[in-house]
């Protein structure tokens, strides 16, 4: 059985720095992607199916009008020149159609073409006009309803997209019925202008599922949704707007705790969520900041030692917990739940006080359990290191250091701000949309556990 590791996150500002073929080894980056796919081999709650829709002339004309209405800073009309890709993704009873279209500048004014059908039909694409790609998602109805779209200039270059059979899984927003519209890497920074950028605006409810705003053709004229800086993901455009699966707009603060111990017989154990182990997953404890659920992490013995009111207990427990810990990372990170307006801000800690760890007792009723790392898992962690770093550095990182202090110094020197960052950049440089569904942070979490274990 493959083990799926959800470990602590390492700093991954992977969207802000573009790697190149001069600084990255493409073969190595592709190997890491395959390794990451195996790590994050979680089956969705509901599987997607796909079909290739027909594009009738009336639908083509409607989409052309929708996209031209969405391109705000142009007085020229654009004609659809080529349909690069079209797919309808279905989850249970819900279907979303995604189309990738190539448009060319036409020889007529936009205002006249949109106002008069005959004028629009007589428009012809210019031989040497500007070329743009537009990605659209919505429902194919009469008329079509729009979830979102973006358009960007492609004159002199070609964007790379997933294969038609891969779009539904690659662009699906976690296990919901919503779909991202990932933008090419060069257009991720907010300061880089696009012809149009109005991605789907979605929110997910545990009881009611996914709700994405739907727009008629007339509604598109008023779509100029630029999020304020406080609600704008600093690492760039994600291809989806709204709260998504998160609790709040803006940063959602999480605290994650890596706890390793050695038993009397010498076994190394890691504290994980009990329910996840039953399904073959290993999930490191993580809590939304302010949640009382973190008290369960402490175990029955420590909780009983806390006196007074519940809030006083929580404050006292948290202070003692932080006193026994060392922070590994703090700040915004990429997560598959991130949107343009709502994202993960993670603070990762390693609990290093052995006397404190000795008091963390978890019985059968606890949400957490100690899991022994056997030879198979240990070899798997070594493989992670060997595939990620040079053989010399991998061997050094796999050597026992004897203390948390030495390990922290080693990680800071070689990994947290260096090689690990470059690995993430290389992955996204050669696989520009892979991080959307893969959750690079989960892969780096596995890498982090491998680094800290030895």
C-alpha positions as CSV (number, residue, x, y, z in Angstrom):
1,X,0.0,0.0,0.0
2,X,1.3,3.4,-0.9
3,X,1.6,5.8,2.0
4,X,0.3,9.3,1.5
5,X,2.2,11.8,3.7
6,X,0.7,15.0,4.8
7,X,3.6,16.5,6.8
8,X,4.6,20.0,7.8
9,X,5.0,22.6,5.1
10,X,8.3,24.3,4.2
11,X,8.6,27.8,2.8
12,X,7.5,27.6,-0.8
13,X,7.4,31.0,-2.6
14,X,7.3,29.0,-5.8
15,X,5.2,31.4,-7.9
16,X,7.3,34.5,-7.6
17,X,10.6,33.3,-9.1
18,X,10.8,31.9,-12.6
19,X,13.3,29.2,-13.2
20,X,14.9,28.5,-16.5
21,X,16.5,25.6,-18.4
22,X,19.9,27.2,-17.5
23,X,19.3,26.8,-13.8
24,X,17.1,23.6,-13.8
25,X,17.6,20.1,-14.9
26,X,14.4,19.2,-16.8
27,X,14.8,15.4,-16.4
28,X,15.3,15.8,-12.6
29,X,12.3,18.1,-12.4
30,X,10.1,15.6,-14.2
31,X,11.3,12.8,-11.9
32,X,10.3,14.9,-8.9
33,X,6.8,15.5,-10.4
34,X,6.3,11.7,-10.8
35,X,7.5,11.2,-7.2
36,X,5.2,13.9,-6.0
37,X,2.2,12.3,-7.8
38,X,2.9,9.1,-6.0
39,X,3.1,10.9,-2.7
40,X,-0.1,12.7,-3.3
41,X,-2.0,9.7,-4.7
42,X,-5.3,10.5,-3.0
43,X,-8.4,9.5,-4.8
44,X,-11.1,12.2,-5.0
45,X,-14.4,11.7,-3.2
46,X,-16.2,11.8,-6.6
47,X,-14.4,10.9,-9.8
48,X,-14.7,13.1,-12.8
49,X,-15.7,12.0,-16.3
50,X,-15.2,14.0,-19.5
51,X,-16.7,14.4,-22.9
52,X,-15.7,16.5,-25.9
53,X,-18.6,18.8,-26.9
54,X,-19.6,20.0,-30.3
55,X,-19.2,23.7,-31.1
56,X,-22.2,24.9,-33.1
57,X,-22.0,28.2,-35.0
58,X,-24.4,29.9,-32.6
59,X,-22.4,28.8,-29.5
60,X,-19.2,30.0,-31.2
61,X,-20.8,33.4,-31.8
62,X,-22.0,33.7,-28.2
63,X,-18.6,32.8,-26.8
64,X,-17.0,35.3,-29.1
65,X,-19.3,38.1,-27.8
66,X,-18.8,37.1,-24.2
67,X,-15.0,37.2,-24.5
68,X,-15.0,40.5,-26.4
69,X,-17.2,42.0,-23.7
70,X,-14.7,40.8,-21.1
71,X,-11.7,42.4,-22.9
72,X,-12.0,45.8,-21.4
73,X,-9.0,47.8,-22.9
74,X,-9.5,47.1,-26.6
75,X,-11.7,49.0,-29.1
76,X,-11.0,46.2,-31.7
77,X,-13.2,43.1,-32.1
78,X,-11.5,39.7,-31.9
79,X,-12.6,36.7,-34.0
80,X,-12.3,33.1,-32.9
81,X,-9.7,31.6,-35.2
82,X,-9.2,28.2,-33.7
83,X,-10.6,25.9,-31.0
84,X,-7.6,24.5,-29.3
85,X,-9.4,22.4,-26.7
86,X,-13.0,21.8,-25.5
87,X,-14.0,19.4,-22.7
88,X,-17.1,18.9,-20.5
89,X,-16.1,17.7,-17.0
90,X,-18.8,16.0,-15.0
91,X,-19.0,15.2,-11.3
92,X,-22.2,13.4,-10.3
93,X,-25.0,15.6,-11.7
94,X,-22.9,18.7,-12.2
95,X,-21.1,19.5,-15.5
96,X,-18.7,22.3,-16.4
97,X,-17.4,22.9,-19.9
98,X,-13.9,24.3,-20.4
99,X,-12.8,25.8,-23.8
100,X,-9.4,27.1,-24.9
101,X,-9.8,29.3,-27.9
102,X,-7.4,31.2,-30.1
103,X,-8.6,34.6,-31.2
104,X,-7.2,37.1,-33.7
105,X,-7.7,40.8,-34.1
106,X,-10.4,41.6,-36.6
107,X,-10.9,44.5,-39.1
108,X,-13.9,46.0,-37.3
109,X,-14.6,48.0,-34.1
110,X,-15.8,46.1,-31.1
111,X,-18.7,48.5,-30.3
112,X,-20.2,48.2,-33.8
113,X,-19.7,44.4,-33.9
114,X,-21.4,43.8,-30.6
115,X,-24.3,46.1,-31.5
116,X,-25.1,44.7,-34.9
117,X,-25.2,41.0,-35.9
118,X,-24.6,41.6,-39.6
119,X,-21.6,43.8,-38.9
120,X,-20.2,41.2,-36.6
121,X,-20.6,38.4,-39.1
122,X,-18.8,40.4,-41.8
123,X,-15.7,40.9,-39.5
124,X,-12.6,39.1,-40.7
125,X,-9.4,38.4,-38.8
126,X,-6.4,40.5,-39.8
127,X,-3.5,38.6,-41.4
128,X,-0.9,40.3,-39.1
129,X,-3.1,41.1,-36.2
130,X,-2.5,40.5,-32.5
131,X,-3.2,36.9,-31.4
132,X,-4.6,36.0,-28.0
133,X,-5.6,32.8,-26.1
134,X,-8.8,32.8,-24.1
135,X,-9.8,30.1,-21.6
136,X,-13.5,30.0,-20.7
137,X,-15.6,27.9,-18.4
138,X,-19.3,27.7,-18.0
139,X,-22.5,25.8,-18.9
140,X,-23.4,25.2,-22.6
141,X,-27.0,26.3,-22.7
142,X,-28.9,28.7,-24.9
143,X,-27.5,31.2,-24.2
144,X,-24.4,29.9,-22.4
145,X,-23.7,30.8,-18.8
146,X,-20.2,31.9,-17.8
147,X,-18.3,30.9,-14.7
148,X,-15.1,32.6,-15.6
149,X,-12.5,33.3,-18.3
150,X,-9.1,34.9,-19.0
151,X,-7.4,36.1,-22.1
152,X,-3.7,36.8,-22.7
153,X,-1.6,37.8,-25.7
154,X,0.2,34.9,-27.5
155,X,1.7,36.8,-30.4
156,X,5.1,35.1,-31.1
157,X,4.6,32.3,-28.5
158,X,2.5,29.3,-27.6
159,X,1.1,28.4,-24.2
160,X,1.2,24.8,-23.0
161,X,-2.0,23.2,-21.7
162,X,-2.8,19.7,-20.3
163,X,-4.1,17.1,-22.7
164,X,-7.9,17.1,-23.1
165,X,-8.2,13.9,-21.1
166,X,-6.2,15.4,-18.2
167,X,-8.0,18.8,-17.9
168,X,-10.8,17.7,-15.7
169,X,-8.5,16.2,-13.0
170,X,-5.7,18.7,-13.4
171,X,-7.8,21.8,-13.0
172,X,-10.4,20.6,-10.6
173,X,-10.5,22.6,-7.3
174,X,-9.8,19.9,-4.7
175,X,-12.8,17.5,-4.4
176,X,-15.4,20.1,-5.3
177,X,-17.3,20.6,-8.6
178,X,-15.5,23.8,-9.3
179,X,-12.6,24.2,-11.8
180,X,-9.6,26.6,-11.8
181,X,-8.5,28.3,-15.0
182,X,-4.7,28.4,-14.3
183,X,-2.8,31.1,-16.1
184,X,0.6,30.7,-17.8
185,X,3.5,31.3,-15.4
186,X,4.5,34.7,-16.9
187,X,1.0,36.1,-16.1
188,X,0.8,34.9,-12.5
189,X,2.2,38.1,-10.9
190,X,-0.6,40.7,-10.3
191,X,1.5,43.5,-11.8
192,X,1.6,41.8,-15.2
193,X,-1.4,42.9,-17.3
194,X,-3.7,40.5,-19.1
195,X,-6.2,41.2,-21.8
196,X,-8.9,39.9,-19.4
197,X,-8.9,38.0,-16.1
198,X,-12.2,37.1,-14.5
199,X,-11.8,33.5,-13.2
200,X,-14.6,31.5,-11.5
201,X,-15.8,32.9,-8.2
202,X,-16.7,30.0,-5.9
203,X,-17.4,29.1,-2.3
204,X,-17.7,25.6,-0.8
205,X,-20.1,24.6,2.0
206,X,-19.7,21.3,3.9
207,X,-23.5,20.7,3.8
208,X,-24.4,22.3,0.4
209,X,-21.4,21.7,-1.8
210,X,-19.9,24.1,-4.3
211,X,-21.5,27.3,-5.5
212,X,-19.9,29.3,-8.3
213,X,-21.3,32.5,-9.6
214,X,-23.0,32.3,-13.1
215,X,-23.0,35.2,-15.5
216,X,-25.1,36.0,-18.5
217,X,-23.6,37.6,-21.6
218,X,-24.9,41.0,-20.3
219,X,-23.4,40.5,-16.9
220,X,-19.9,40.1,-18.3
221,X,-19.8,43.8,-19.2
222,X,-19.8,44.7,-15.5
223,X,-17.1,42.2,-14.4
224,X,-14.1,44.2,-13.3
225,X,-13.4,42.4,-10.1
226,X,-9.9,43.4,-8.9
227,X,-9.4,42.3,-5.3
228,X,-8.0,44.8,-2.7
229,X,-4.4,44.2,-1.7
230,X,-5.5,42.7,1.7
231,X,-7.5,40.0,-0.2
232,X,-5.0,39.3,-2.9
233,X,-2.8,36.3,-2.7
234,X,0.8,37.7,-2.8
235,X,2.2,34.9,-5.0
236,X,-0.1,35.7,-7.9
237,X,-3.1,34.6,-9.8
238,X,-4.5,31.2,-9.0
239,X,-7.2,30.8,-11.6
240,X,-10.1,30.9,-9.1
241,X,-11.7,33.6,-6.9
242,X,-13.7,33.8,-3.8
243,X,-13.4,32.1,-0.4
244,X,-13.2,28.6,-1.9
245,X,-12.8,25.9,0.7
246,X,-11.3,28.2,3.3
247,X,-12.9,29.8,6.4
248,X,-12.0,33.4,5.6
249,X,-11.1,35.8,2.9
250,X,-7.4,36.8,3.1
251,X,-5.0,34.7,5.1
252,X,-6.2,31.6,7.0
253,X,-3.8,31.0,9.8
254,X,-2.9,27.4,10.6
255,X,-0.5,25.9,13.1
256,X,1.1,22.5,12.5
257,X,3.2,20.5,14.9
258,X,5.8,17.9,14.1
259,X,6.3,15.6,17.0
260,X,9.0,12.8,16.9
261,X,10.0,10.6,19.8
262,X,12.1,7.6,20.6
263,X,10.7,4.8,22.6
264,X,12.5,2.8,25.3
265,X,13.3,0.0,22.8
266,X,14.7,2.6,20.3
267,X,11.8,2.9,17.9
268,X,11.3,6.3,16.2
269,X,7.7,7.4,16.2
270,X,5.7,10.3,14.8
271,X,2.4,11.7,16.1
272,X,-0.3,11.5,13.4
273,X,-4.1,11.7,13.1
274,X,-5.7,8.4,14.1
275,X,-8.5,8.4,11.6
276,X,-6.2,9.1,8.7
277,X,-4.0,6.1,9.6
278,X,-7.0,3.7,9.1
279,X,-7.3,4.8,5.5
280,X,-3.6,4.6,4.8
281,X,-2.8,8.3,5.2
282,X,-0.4,9.9,7.6
283,X,-1.5,13.4,8.5
284,X,0.6,15.6,10.9
285,X,-1.6,17.5,13.4
286,X,-2.7,20.9,12.1
287,X,-5.2,23.4,13.5
288,X,-6.8,26.6,12.4
289,X,-5.5,29.2,14.8
290,X,-7.8,29.8,17.7
291,X,-9.5,26.4,17.5
292,X,-9.9,24.7,20.8
293,X,-9.2,21.4,19.1
294,X,-5.5,21.9,19.5
295,X,-6.0,20.8,23.2
296,X,-6.5,17.2,22.0
297,X,-2.9,17.3,20.7
298,X,-1.6,17.5,24.3
299,X,-3.1,14.2,25.4
300,X,-5.1,13.3,28.5
301,X,-2.2,13.8,31.0
302,X,-1.4,17.4,30.1
303,X,-5.0,18.4,29.7
304,X,-5.7,17.2,33.3
305,X,-2.9,19.3,34.6
306,X,-4.6,22.5,33.3
307,X,-6.7,24.2,35.9
308,X,-9.4,27.0,35.7
309,X,-11.8,28.0,33.0
310,X,-11.5,26.6,29.5
311,X,-10.1,29.7,27.9
312,X,-7.5,30.0,30.7
313,X,-6.6,26.4,30.1
314,X,-6.2,27.0,26.4
315,X,-4.0,30.1,26.9
316,X,-1.8,28.2,29.5
317,X,-1.6,25.1,27.3
318,X,-0.6,27.1,24.2
319,X,2.1,29.1,26.0
320,X,3.6,25.8,27.4
321,X,3.4,24.2,23.9
322,X,5.2,27.1,22.2
323,X,7.8,27.1,25.0
324,X,8.6,23.4,24.2
325,X,8.7,24.0,20.4
326,X,10.9,25.6,17.7
327,X,9.3,27.3,14.7
328,X,10.3,25.8,11.4
329,X,8.4,28.2,9.1
330,X,5.9,31.0,9.3
331,X,4.1,32.7,6.5
332,X,2.0,32.2,3.4
333,X,2.4,28.9,1.5
334,X,0.9,27.4,-1.6
335,X,-2.0,25.0,-0.9
336,X,-4.4,23.3,-3.2
337,X,-7.2,25.2,-1.4
338,X,-5.8,28.6,-2.2
339,X,-7.7,31.1,-4.3
340,X,-7.0,34.7,-5.4
341,X,-8.7,36.0,-2.3
342,X,-8.2,33.3,0.3
343,X,-5.0,31.3,1.2
344,X,-3.0,29.3,3.7
345,X,-0.7,31.0,6.1
346,X,1.1,28.3,7.9
347,X,3.2,28.3,11.0
348,X,5.1,25.0,11.5
349,X,6.6,23.9,14.7
350,X,8.7,21.0,15.9
351,X,8.2,20.1,19.5
352,X,11.7,19.5,20.8
353,X,11.4,19.4,24.6
354,X,11.7,15.7,25.4
355,X,10.3,16.1,28.9
356,X,7.2,17.7,27.4
357,X,6.9,15.0,24.8
358,X,7.1,12.3,27.5
359,X,3.9,13.8,29.0
360,X,1.9,13.6,25.7
361,X,-0.1,10.5,26.3
362,X,-2.6,9.4,23.7
363,X,-4.9,6.5,24.5
364,X,-7.5,4.7,22.3
365,X,-9.9,7.6,22.7
366,X,-7.5,10.2,21.4
367,X,-7.7,11.8,18.0
368,X,-4.0,11.2,17.6
369,X,-1.7,8.2,17.8
370,X,2.0,7.4,17.8
371,X,3.1,5.6,14.6
372,X,6.4,3.7,14.4
373,X,8.5,4.5,11.4
374,X,9.5,1.0,10.1
375,X,12.3,0.1,7.7
376,X,10.1,0.4,4.7
377,X,9.1,4.0,5.5
378,X,12.7,4.9,6.5
379,X,14.0,3.7,3.1
380,X,11.2,5.6,1.4
381,X,12.3,8.8,3.2
382,X,15.9,8.1,2.1
383,X,14.7,7.8,-1.5
384,X,13.0,11.1,-1.2
385,X,16.3,12.7,-0.2
386,X,18.3,10.9,-3.0
387,X,15.9,11.9,-5.7
388,X,15.7,15.6,-4.5
389,X,19.3,16.5,-3.7
390,X,22.8,15.6,-4.9
391,X,24.1,12.3,-3.6
392,X,26.6,14.0,-1.3
393,X,24.1,16.3,0.3
394,X,21.5,13.5,0.6
395,X,24.0,11.4,2.5
396,X,24.8,14.3,4.8
397,X,21.1,15.0,5.5
398,X,20.5,11.3,6.2
399,X,23.2,11.1,8.9
400,X,21.9,11.3,12.5
401,X,22.9,14.6,14.1
402,X,22.3,13.7,17.7
403,X,20.3,16.8,18.6
404,X,17.4,19.0,17.4
405,X,19.7,22.0,17.5
406,X,22.2,20.5,15.1
407,X,19.5,19.4,12.8
408,X,17.9,22.9,12.8
409,X,21.2,24.5,11.9
410,X,21.8,22.0,9.1
411,X,18.4,22.5,7.6
412,X,18.7,26.3,7.8
413,X,22.2,26.1,6.1
414,X,21.4,23.7,3.3
415,X,17.7,23.4,2.8
416,X,15.0,25.8,4.0
417,X,16.2,28.8,2.0
418,X,18.2,27.0,-0.7
419,X,17.8,23.7,-2.5
420,X,14.2,23.1,-1.5
421,X,13.2,26.4,-3.0
422,X,15.0,25.6,-6.2
423,X,13.3,22.2,-6.4
424,X,9.9,23.8,-6.3
425,X,10.9,26.5,-8.9
426,X,12.1,23.8,-11.3
427,X,8.9,21.8,-11.0
428,X,6.8,24.8,-11.8
429,X,9.1,26.0,-14.6
430,X,8.8,22.8,-16.6
431,X,5.3,21.9,-15.4
432,X,3.5,25.3,-15.2
433,X,0.1,24.0,-14.1
434,X,1.1,20.9,-12.1
435,X,1.0,22.7,-8.7
436,X,-2.7,23.5,-9.1
437,X,-3.9,20.0,-8.4
438,X,-0.8,18.3,-7.1
439,X,-0.4,20.5,-4.0
440,X,3.4,21.0,-4.1
441,X,3.3,21.9,-0.4
442,X,2.2,18.3,0.4
443,X,5.2,17.0,-1.5
444,X,7.5,19.4,0.2
445,X,6.0,18.3,3.5
446,X,7.1,14.8,2.8
447,X,10.5,16.1,2.0
448,X,10.5,18.0,5.2
449,X,9.7,14.9,7.3
450,X,12.5,13.1,5.5
451,X,14.9,15.9,6.4
452,X,13.9,16.1,10.0
453,X,13.6,12.4,10.7
454,X,17.3,11.4,10.4
